[in-house]
Amino acid sequence: MPSPTQVVALLKAQNIRHVRLYDADRAMLRALANTGIRVTVSVPNEQLLGIGQSNATAANWVARNVIAHVPATNITAIAVGSEILTTLPNAAPVLVSALKFIHSALVASNLDGQIKVSTPQSSSIILDSFPPSQAFFNRSWDPVMVPLLKFLQSTGSYFMLNVYPYYDYMQSNGVIPLDYALFRPLPPNKEAVDANTLLHYTNVFDAIVDAAYFSMSYLNFTKIPIFVTESGWPSKGDSSEPDATLDNANTYNSNLIRHVLNNTGTPKHPRIVVSTYIYELYNEDLRPGPVSEKNWGLFDASGMPVYTLHLTGAGTLLANDTTNQTFCVAKEGADPKMLQAALDWACGPGKVDCSFLLQGQPCYEPDNVVAHSTYAFNAYFQKMAKSPGTCDFKGAATITTSDPSHDSCIFPGSAGRNGTFPNTTSLAPSSNSSTSGCHSIYFYGAGSVTTSVIIGVLLMSVVCL
């Protein structure tokens, strides 16, 4: 698997400016030195009990894993444990103590203004999450949650939340539509409406984040911003996970990035950015469990993109110069009548040049509605600059990274058309970038935490990759 220097080379090549480590691996932190990459380090769950029971142990941890590396390594946050309330409940009584001890060590070293301290929580601690206005934290955790929120508020930190619409979709038994989980455009009558606030929700991600905001307000905390420390979609699954696919992973993460970088915010807090880390940088081939558990990565072990992410008008994300391709094709098993109607629309009102489909032209063969509609769908998708919602055709189309060109029939958007690709763009803007149209103050920095945009990646410890 990649060495720390290889990992950092990949981060730099892709202009990834934010990374979260699941631990504080020394070799990884040394490799990140002098790169400017903003790093969140983590206290592993197995170390939490010791740190939460001893101020000296916490101070030693900070000395070894933070002070020894700054300022060369740009550490900007510490995530204390991961989903402690749901995965390691016996450590919950010392969780807030651990945060306080670590923060005290930062204060003693005059680093508390630069480095925030928080702890990632699973969204499963939120009960009755829809409608969001009625959501509340599991009351059995109030003895931990209330002092935790007091700590976050008093230190100007943020509430770290792991948000996985994939699991909400999988566990909903068909109640949650796939399009709603994937950020795909919904007609107004399909949007979820909170009857108490009349806020409209077009995706699961926003609904979960707002449920957390309402849960905090239920406990009288209204000024703590939410930072999503994990979100993503698996690109492969077993027979029981038919929606863990390359296309769905591509769609979710592309739309998530677009959603964050557009400063969209949520219905409850519009224009207040929910900075987000994507889970995760690399696939984990040796990870136990279902096939999907091994396939959340954006890259494989060799550093090749598992799929290509796109932002409309901004080039390609997470790709080298030879992988800037996505296409819109007819969905497998789609109703031929739907395909024909969509084909007629694309070649008519959609103003697609369908002359290549005429008899004697390069894309006439094979002469069937699937092949012809695939060409027309893709031509429209490319013409519309791959904008969200332009590869749908009432559910008859889907996005793929496989070039459907064949023989002399070269599809629009294929390298075979002109042999060139647009320049790649970064996964997150640099601190002086205006790519997203947002302020250059980052979520981690001093000052307002609501004016920044962060899209980062999670990176497992190099020894666990």
Phi, psi and omega in degrees: 000163185300144174280166177305319180294325177291321178299313181294323176300320178294315179302316181291320180297326180268003181056038175280120189254358182220131180216141175247130176261146178281356177211209176226051184305124186297317181297321179293318180294323177294321180293331180278352181299141176063021176261340185081353180296131181277126192241131167257121176261162185229145169272115180299150182305323185290346179261355188294318183301315180296316181291321182288346181253358185213117176299322180294319178297318178296317180296321177295321179297315180296320180298315183286320192255351180234297185300325181293345187245339179271152005271357183303315175264127189275073179281125185239352179201155174235122175263115185268105182073181178215116177053046185301317185298329184257338183250337181219061187299336179292342178267353184303321182298338181253006184298310182293324176300319179298316178298316182294318180296317180294318179297320178299321178294324177292319178300317181297334180258009179060035180249000185293336177284336183265327189241120178272154179235129177205188182214123182292137178240149174285143177294349180289350175284351178269125178259149180050058189287349173225132002290147183306326184294344179256005183286153176205154177289150174308116188297338179295343180262007180305321180299339176261316187295318182296308176296330176297312180295324176299318178296313181299319181293317184289334182260001181068029180267192185227162180272114180276128186225133174265124187238116183233085176304334178303312182289324176299318178296313183297325184270001185273354181055042175088356180290320179270120177292147180301317181300324180292326178284331187264008183068017179289149181301139179240143172294153183308325182285352178258353179290148178274130183245129174280111185296337181279325183250346185064018175284139180261133180245128182253000179201156182294320184306307181298321182297320179292316180298316179293327175299323177291319177300313179295324179296321177292320180294331176299330177263012176072032173242113187236002186244010183262118179287157179257136177238118180277112185269349175207134169197149181174192181207133181287145182265357181203143178213176177271191186296337180273358181232065187293344182261006171273087185229161176303314183296319180290321177297317178300313182297313183297307185291324176297315180291325177297312179301314180300317182297317181288312184290341178279004181058034186292321186071202179236167178304323179287323181231070180297144179072358173264108190294138173258092181297145195216138169259135176272133176264113004211180185288312184242146166298152180242088187299330185264003182291135179285169177102194182301160180304321183299329182297338181270353195230048174261356188285155173274338180229155171271181186297337181275357181089009176273140178299136174291325174205172186252123178271146181230144167240130181303126176075003184234017178079212188243145175251146173053056178206154171268184188289001182245012185229031182272065184217125163223150185225157176251125184228163176296135181287136179302130178083005180295147179298124181304327179293322176294319179297317181295318179296319179291322177299315180298322180292315183299318182279351179250261180302331180287349174059036174276141175284100183260017181297336179292346182266356181287155181302133181092351180266163190303330186251017178293318178267140354288141185274078176213164188291330179294311181295316183290319179292325177301315179298314183292318179302313183293321179299320178292316180301314180291321179298326180271017177058033177058034181295150178304135177089355182269002171236072180225301178049053179056038176085005182270354185233161177210158180269141177220157175261001179270124181293118181278003178302149180207144180049235180268003179271099181261120184283146172306137182093348180280147175299337178292343180286312182222356175071011181234161179227150172292162179296152175284158177234166188279159176288333176213146180294149175285172188295343178246019182274149173244018184306315185272354183077013182257172176294162182269005177280122181273159183306324184282340191284168173295154181098199187297138177259009183250007184248012187248166174229123176231126161240118180234183178233150174270141181230114176296156174309139182304328182285349182251001185297000000 
